[in-house]
Amino acid sequence: MATSLPREGSKRGSLWDQRKDGSVSTTEESIDLEQANEELLSLSSEDRIRWAIDQFGLQAVLLSSMQKTASAMMHLFHRLNLENEILFVDTGFHFHETLQVRDEFMRRYHLNVMTLYPKKTPEDQERLYGRKLYLFVDGQPECCRLRKEVPFIDHVKQKGHRLVMLGLRQGEGGKRKNVQPISVDPRFDGYVMYPILDWTTERLESYLAEHDVPIHPLHAENYPSIGCAPCTTPVAPGEDPRAGRWRHLREAEGEGPKYCGINFVDGSGI
């Protein structure tokens, strides 16, 4: 299968070369973000992905959590017959079911799923820090950084990837309600893109059912948001969909995070 490579005549230079108008140019293609977002909003999700491949070729990748939105994105990659990498970070703390979803997508659709790992095992990390970082408000951010963000960013930089696609939706609320189709991610001097940002929950569920897409089984057990097993619980009726994330920190400390930080916009996790 052949994917479109970046257009001929694309501008070369430092990613952070600043033009007089303050816009940013990438090594693969100079992109006017305002114009790109206007164009992308008018396209279907499939055509947004095609746009990314046209701009960046195999340097455009997908980051997958193996949750419902990621399942939809992976299935779109399958329908478009893409060989681009799908990145999955195995933190060492995942539910067994999460790994089963990954394996099922690889078995059924033969996707190019790349599993990334932290440098240290959970046991080595605990010995180094003298405690389970995720059990403490002042330790959880470093645990998420070491076990999620660092493996992801290191791989993207090492492979020279220029754009990372994600399954975030505006309808999830919080900071996500304001995301645009494409934005800059300074952590790897590239771009992040949200091809299904305008999908409603109803559209997502309909797509998954229509195409018989594999779904994380814990979604059916009151886990609307799924992360690492020690930091994820089911939610009760009426609770915020993310209430099950880091519940133990809120109950013990009276405060806790809402996001792990691997998804990033405006200087913080989203």
C-alpha positions as a Markdown table, in Angstrom:
| # | Residue | x | y | z |
|---|---|---|---|---|
| 1 | Met | 0.0 | 0.0 | 0.0 |
| 2 | Ala | 1.4 | 3.4 | -1.0 |
| 3 | Thr | 0.8 | 6.5 | 1.1 |
| 4 | Ser | 1.0 | 10.0 | -0.2 |
| 5 | Leu | 4.3 | 11.7 | 0.6 |
| 6 | Pro | 4.7 | 15.4 | 1.5 |
| 7 | Arg | 4.1 | 17.6 | -1.5 |
| 8 | Glu | 6.9 | 18.5 | -3.8 |
| 9 | Gly | 8.3 | 21.9 | -3.2 |
| 10 | Ser | 7.5 | 22.0 | 0.5 |
| 11 | Lys | 9.6 | 24.5 | 2.4 |
| 12 | Arg | 12.6 | 23.2 | 4.4 |
| 13 | Gly | 14.1 | 24.7 | 7.5 |
| 14 | Ser | 13.8 | 24.8 | 11.3 |
| 15 | Leu | 10.4 | 23.8 | 12.6 |
| 16 | Trp | 10.3 | 26.9 | 14.7 |
| 17 | Asp | 11.4 | 29.3 | 12.0 |
| 18 | Gln | 9.1 | 32.3 | 12.7 |
| 19 | Arg | 7.6 | 34.3 | 9.9 |
| 20 | Lys | 6.9 | 38.0 | 10.2 |
| 21 | Asp | 3.3 | 37.2 | 10.9 |
| 22 | Gly | 4.2 | 34.9 | 13.8 |
| 23 | Ser | 3.1 | 31.7 | 12.1 |
| 24 | Val | 5.3 | 28.6 | 12.3 |
| 25 | Ser | 6.8 | 26.5 | 9.5 |
| 26 | Thr | 7.7 | 22.8 | 9.7 |
| 27 | Thr | 10.5 | 20.9 | 8.1 |
| 28 | Glu | 8.0 | 19.1 | 5.9 |
| 29 | Glu | 5.4 | 21.7 | 5.0 |
| 30 | Ser | 4.7 | 25.3 | 5.9 |
| 31 | Ile | 1.3 | 25.4 | 7.5 |
| 32 | Asp | -0.9 | 28.4 | 8.2 |
| 33 | Leu | -2.8 | 27.0 | 11.2 |
| 34 | Glu | -5.8 | 29.4 | 10.8 |
| 35 | Gln | -6.2 | 28.5 | 7.2 |
| 36 | Ala | -5.6 | 24.8 | 7.9 |
| 37 | Asn | -8.2 | 24.6 | 10.7 |
| 38 | Glu | -10.8 | 26.4 | 8.5 |
| 39 | Glu | -10.2 | 23.9 | 5.7 |
| 40 | Leu | -10.1 | 20.9 | 8.0 |
| 41 | Leu | -13.4 | 21.8 | 9.7 |
| 42 | Ser | -15.1 | 21.5 | 6.3 |
| 43 | Leu | -13.8 | 18.0 | 5.7 |
| 44 | Ser | -15.0 | 14.6 | 6.7 |
| 45 | Ser | -12.9 | 12.7 | 9.3 |
| 46 | Glu | -11.6 | 10.4 | 6.6 |
| 47 | Asp | -10.5 | 13.4 | 4.5 |
| 48 | Arg | -8.9 | 15.0 | 7.5 |
| 49 | Ile | -6.7 | 11.9 | 7.8 |
| 50 | Arg | -6.0 | 12.0 | 4.1 |
| 51 | Trp | -5.0 | 15.6 | 4.4 |
| 52 | Ala | -2.5 | 14.6 | 7.2 |
| 53 | Ile | -1.0 | 11.8 | 5.0 |
| 54 | Asp | -0.8 | 14.2 | 2.0 |
| 55 | Gln | 1.1 | 16.7 | 4.1 |
| 56 | Phe | 3.4 | 14.4 | 6.1 |
| 57 | Gly | 3.3 | 10.9 | 4.6 |
| 58 | Leu | 4.6 | 8.2 | 7.0 |
| 59 | Gln | 5.6 | 10.9 | 9.4 |
| 60 | Ala | 2.0 | 11.2 | 10.5 |
| 61 | Val | 1.0 | 8.7 | 13.2 |
| 62 | Leu | -1.8 | 7.9 | 15.5 |
| 63 | Leu | -1.6 | 7.7 | 19.3 |
| 64 | Ser | -4.0 | 5.1 | 20.7 |
| 65 | Ser | -5.3 | 4.5 | 24.2 |
| 66 | Met | -7.4 | 1.5 | 23.1 |
| 67 | Gln | -10.5 | 3.3 | 24.3 |
| 68 | Lys | -13.6 | 3.9 | 22.2 |
| 69 | Thr | -12.4 | 7.0 | 20.3 |
| 70 | Ala | -9.1 | 5.3 | 19.6 |
| 71 | Ser | -10.9 | 2.2 | 18.3 |
| 72 | Ala | -12.8 | 4.4 | 15.9 |
| 73 | Met | -9.6 | 6.1 | 14.8 |
| 74 | Met | -7.8 | 2.7 | 14.3 |
| 75 | His | -10.7 | 1.5 | 12.2 |
| 76 | Leu | -10.5 | 4.6 | 10.0 |
| 77 | Phe | -6.8 | 3.8 | 9.5 |
| 78 | His | -7.9 | 0.3 | 8.5 |
| 79 | Arg | -10.5 | 1.6 | 6.1 |
| 80 | Leu | -8.0 | 3.9 | 4.5 |
| 81 | Asn | -5.5 | 1.1 | 4.2 |
| 82 | Leu | -2.8 | 3.0 | 6.0 |
| 83 | Glu | 0.6 | 1.6 | 7.0 |
| 84 | Asn | 1.4 | 4.6 | 9.3 |
| 85 | Glu | 2.4 | 3.8 | 12.8 |
| 86 | Ile | -0.2 | 3.5 | 15.5 |
| 87 | Leu | 1.5 | 4.2 | 18.8 |
| 88 | Phe | 0.5 | 2.5 | 22.1 |
| 89 | Val | 2.3 | 3.1 | 25.3 |
| 90 | Asp | 2.4 | 0.0 | 27.6 |
| 91 | Thr | 2.9 | 1.6 | 31.0 |
| 92 | Gly | 3.2 | -1.7 | 32.8 |
| 93 | Phe | 0.1 | -0.9 | 34.7 |
| 94 | His | -2.6 | -1.5 | 32.1 |
| 95 | Phe | -5.7 | -3.6 | 32.6 |
| 96 | His | -5.3 | -7.0 | 30.9 |
| 97 | Glu | -8.3 | -6.1 | 28.8 |
| 98 | Thr | -6.5 | -3.1 | 27.3 |
| 99 | Leu | -3.8 | -5.3 | 26.0 |
| 100 | Gln | -6.4 | -7.7 | 24.6 |
| 101 | Val | -7.9 | -4.8 | 22.6 |
| 102 | Arg | -4.5 | -4.0 | 21.1 |
| 103 | Asp | -3.9 | -7.6 | 20.2 |
| 104 | Glu | -7.4 | -7.9 | 18.6 |
| 105 | Phe | -6.9 | -4.9 | 16.4 |
| 106 | Met | -3.5 | -6.3 | 15.2 |
| 107 | Arg | -5.0 | -9.7 | 14.6 |
| 108 | Arg | -8.2 | -8.6 | 12.8 |
| 109 | Tyr | -6.9 | -5.6 | 10.8 |
| 110 | His | -3.1 | -6.2 | 10.5 |
| 111 | Leu | -2.4 | -2.6 | 11.6 |
| 112 | Asn | 1.1 | -1.2 | 12.2 |
| 113 | Val | 0.7 | -1.0 | 16.0 |
| 114 | Met | 4.0 | 0.0 | 17.7 |
| 115 | Thr | 4.0 | -0.8 | 21.5 |
| 116 | Leu | 6.3 | 1.6 | 23.4 |
| 117 | Tyr | 7.6 | 0.9 | 26.9 |
| 118 | Pro | 9.0 | 3.1 | 29.8 |
| 119 | Lys | 12.8 | 2.7 | 30.5 |
| 120 | Lys | 12.1 | 1.3 | 33.9 |
| 121 | Thr | 9.8 | -1.5 | 35.1 |
| 122 | Pro | 7.3 | -0.6 | 37.7 |
| 123 | Glu | 9.5 | -2.4 | 40.3 |
| 124 | Asp | 12.6 | -0.6 | 39.3 |
| 125 | Gln | 10.8 | 2.7 | 39.5 |
| 126 | Glu | 9.4 | 2.0 | 42.9 |
| 127 | Arg | 12.9 | 1.1 | 44.1 |
| 128 | Leu | 14.4 | 4.3 | 42.7 |
| 129 | Tyr | 11.7 | 6.6 | 44.3 |
| 130 | Gly | 11.1 | 4.5 | 47.4 |
| 131 | Arg | 7.4 | 4.5 | 46.9 |
| 132 | Lys | 4.6 | 3.9 | 44.4 |
| 133 | Leu | 4.4 | 7.3 | 42.9 |
| 134 | Tyr | 0.8 | 7.0 | 41.7 |
| 135 | Leu | -0.4 | 6.8 | 45.3 |
| 136 | Phe | 0.6 | 10.4 | 46.0 |
| 137 | Val | -0.6 | 13.7 | 44.7 |
| 138 | Asp | 3.0 | 14.9 | 44.4 |
| 139 | Gly | 4.1 | 11.7 | 42.8 |
| 140 | Gln | 1.4 | 10.9 | 40.2 |
| 141 | Pro | 2.5 | 13.6 | 37.7 |
| 142 | Glu | 6.0 | 12.1 | 37.6 |
| 143 | Cys | 4.6 | 8.6 | 37.3 |
| 144 | Cys | 2.5 | 9.6 | 34.3 |
| 145 | Arg | 5.3 | 11.5 | 32.8 |
| 146 | Leu | 7.8 | 8.6 | 33.1 |
| 147 | Arg | 5.4 | 5.9 | 32.1 |
| 148 | Lys | 3.4 | 7.6 | 29.4 |
| 149 | Glu | 4.7 | 10.9 | 28.1 |
| 150 | Val | 8.5 | 10.1 | 28.0 |
| 151 | Pro | 8.2 | 6.9 | 25.9 |
| 152 | Phe | 5.8 | 8.6 | 23.5 |
| 153 | Ile | 7.8 | 11.8 | 23.0 |
| 154 | Asp | 11.1 | 9.9 | 22.8 |
| 155 | His | 9.8 | 7.7 | 20.1 |
| 156 | Val | 8.2 | 10.5 | 18.1 |
| 157 | Lys | 11.5 | 12.5 | 18.2 |
| 158 | Gln | 13.7 | 9.5 | 17.4 |
| 159 | Lys | 11.5 | 8.6 | 14.3 |
| 160 | Gly | 11.2 | 12.2 | 13.2 |
| 161 | His | 7.4 | 12.1 | 13.2 |
| 162 | Arg | 5.8 | 15.5 | 12.4 |
| 163 | Leu | 2.2 | 15.0 | 13.2 |
| 164 | Val | 0.3 | 12.9 | 15.8 |
| 165 | Met | -3.4 | 12.1 | 15.4 |
| 166 | Leu | -5.6 | 11.6 | 18.5 |
| 167 | Gly | -9.2 | 10.6 | 19.1 |
| 168 | Leu | -10.1 | 13.6 | 21.4 |
| 169 | Arg | -13.6 | 15.0 | 20.9 |
| 170 | Gln | -15.0 | 18.4 | 21.7 |
| 171 | Gly | -18.0 | 16.8 | 23.2 |
| 172 | Glu | -15.9 | 15.3 | 26.0 |
| 173 | Gly | -16.0 | 18.8 | 27.6 |
| 174 | Gly | -13.4 | 20.5 | 29.8 |
| 175 | Lys | -10.4 | 21.8 | 27.9 |
| 176 | Arg | -11.3 | 19.4 | 25.1 |
| 177 | Lys | -14.4 | 21.4 | 24.1 |
| 178 | Asn | -12.1 | 24.1 | 22.6 |
| 179 | Val | -9.7 | 22.0 | 20.6 |
| 180 | Gln | -9.2 | 22.8 | 16.9 |
| 181 | Pro | -8.5 | 20.2 | 14.2 |
| 182 | Ile | -4.8 | 20.9 | 14.2 |
| 183 | Ser | -2.4 | 22.7 | 16.6 |
| 184 | Val | 1.3 | 22.8 | 17.5 |
| 185 | Asp | 2.8 | 20.5 | 20.1 |
| 186 | Pro | 6.1 | 22.0 | 21.2 |
| 187 | Arg | 7.2 | 18.9 | 23.0 |
| 188 | Phe | 8.3 | 17.3 | 19.7 |
| 189 | Asp | 8.3 | 20.4 | 17.5 |
| 190 | Gly | 5.4 | 19.1 | 15.5 |
| 191 | Tyr | 1.6 | 19.0 | 15.3 |
| 192 | Val | -1.3 | 17.2 | 16.9 |
| 193 | Met | -4.5 | 16.6 | 15.0 |
| 194 | Tyr | -8.0 | 15.5 | 16.0 |
| 195 | Pro | -9.8 | 14.0 | 13.0 |
| 196 | Ile | -13.0 | 13.1 | 14.9 |
| 197 | Leu | -13.1 | 16.2 | 17.2 |
| 198 | Asp | -16.7 | 17.0 | 16.1 |
| 199 | Trp | -18.2 | 13.6 | 16.5 |
| 200 | Thr | -21.0 | 13.3 | 19.0 |
| 201 | Thr | -21.2 | 10.4 | 21.4 |
| 202 | Glu | -24.1 | 9.1 | 19.4 |
| 203 | Arg | -22.1 | 9.2 | 16.2 |
| 204 | Leu | -19.2 | 7.5 | 17.8 |
| 205 | Glu | -21.4 | 4.7 | 19.2 |
| 206 | Ser | -23.2 | 4.3 | 15.8 |
| 207 | Tyr | -19.9 | 4.1 | 14.0 |
| 208 | Leu | -18.5 | 1.4 | 16.3 |
| 209 | Ala | -21.7 | -0.6 | 16.1 |
| 210 | Glu | -22.1 | -0.3 | 12.3 |
| 211 | His | -18.6 | -1.5 | 11.6 |
| 212 | Asp | -18.5 | -4.1 | 14.4 |
| 213 | Val | -15.3 | -2.4 | 15.8 |
| 214 | Pro | -13.6 | -4.0 | 18.8 |
| 215 | Ile | -14.5 | -2.1 | 22.0 |
| 216 | His | -12.7 | -2.2 | 25.3 |
| 217 | Pro | -14.9 | -4.6 | 27.4 |
| 218 | Leu | -14.5 | -2.4 | 30.6 |
| 219 | His | -16.6 | 0.3 | 28.8 |
| 220 | Ala | -19.6 | -2.0 | 29.4 |
| 221 | Glu | -18.7 | -2.2 | 33.1 |
| 222 | Asn | -19.1 | 1.5 | 33.9 |
| 223 | Tyr | -15.6 | 2.6 | 32.9 |
| 224 | Pro | -16.2 | 5.5 | 30.5 |
| 225 | Ser | -12.5 | 6.5 | 30.8 |
| 226 | Ile | -9.8 | 3.9 | 31.1 |
| 227 | Gly | -6.2 | 4.4 | 32.1 |
| 228 | Cys | -3.8 | 2.4 | 34.3 |
| 229 | Ala | -5.5 | -0.2 | 36.5 |
| 230 | Pro | -4.3 | 1.2 | 39.9 |
| 231 | Cys | -5.6 | 4.6 | 39.0 |
| 232 | Thr | -9.0 | 3.8 | 37.3 |
| 233 | Thr | -12.3 | 2.8 | 38.9 |
| 234 | Pro | -15.8 | 2.5 | 37.6 |
| 235 | Val | -18.1 | 5.5 | 37.9 |
| 236 | Ala | -21.5 | 5.7 | 39.5 |
| 237 | Pro | -24.6 | 7.0 | 37.6 |
| 238 | Gly | -24.5 | 10.8 | 37.4 |
| 239 | Glu | -20.8 | 11.1 | 38.0 |
| 240 | Asp | -18.5 | 12.9 | 35.7 |
| 241 | Pro | -17.2 | 10.4 | 33.0 |
| 242 | Arg | -13.6 | 11.0 | 34.3 |
| 243 | Ala | -14.5 | 10.6 | 38.0 |
| 244 | Gly | -13.0 | 7.2 | 38.0 |
| 245 | Arg | -9.5 | 8.5 | 37.1 |
| 246 | Trp | -7.3 | 9.0 | 40.2 |
| 247 | Arg | -10.2 | 8.7 | 42.5 |
| 248 | His | -7.9 | 7.5 | 45.2 |
| 249 | Leu | -6.0 | 10.7 | 45.2 |
| 250 | Arg | -9.1 | 12.9 | 45.5 |
| 251 | Glu | -10.4 | 10.7 | 48.4 |
| 252 | Ala | -7.1 | 10.6 | 50.3 |
| 253 | Glu | -5.8 | 14.1 | 49.6 |
| 254 | Gly | -8.9 | 16.1 | 48.6 |
| 255 | Glu | -7.5 | 16.9 | 45.2 |
| 256 | Gly | -6.3 | 15.0 | 42.2 |
| 257 | Pro | -5.7 | 15.4 | 38.4 |
| 258 | Lys | -8.2 | 15.0 | 35.6 |
| 259 | Tyr | -5.6 | 14.3 | 32.9 |
| 260 | Cys | -2.4 | 12.3 | 32.7 |
| 261 | Gly | -0.5 | 14.8 | 30.4 |
| 262 | Ile | 0.2 | 12.6 | 27.4 |
| 263 | Asn | -2.4 | 14.7 | 25.5 |
| 264 | Phe | -1.2 | 18.2 | 25.6 |
| 265 | Val | -2.5 | 21.7 | 24.6 |
| 266 | Asp | -1.7 | 25.2 | 25.9 |
| 267 | Gly | 1.1 | 24.0 | 28.1 |
| 268 | Ser | -0.8 | 21.3 | 30.1 |
| 269 | Gly | -2.6 | 18.0 | 29.8 |
| 270 | Ile | -6.0 | 17.7 | 28.2 |
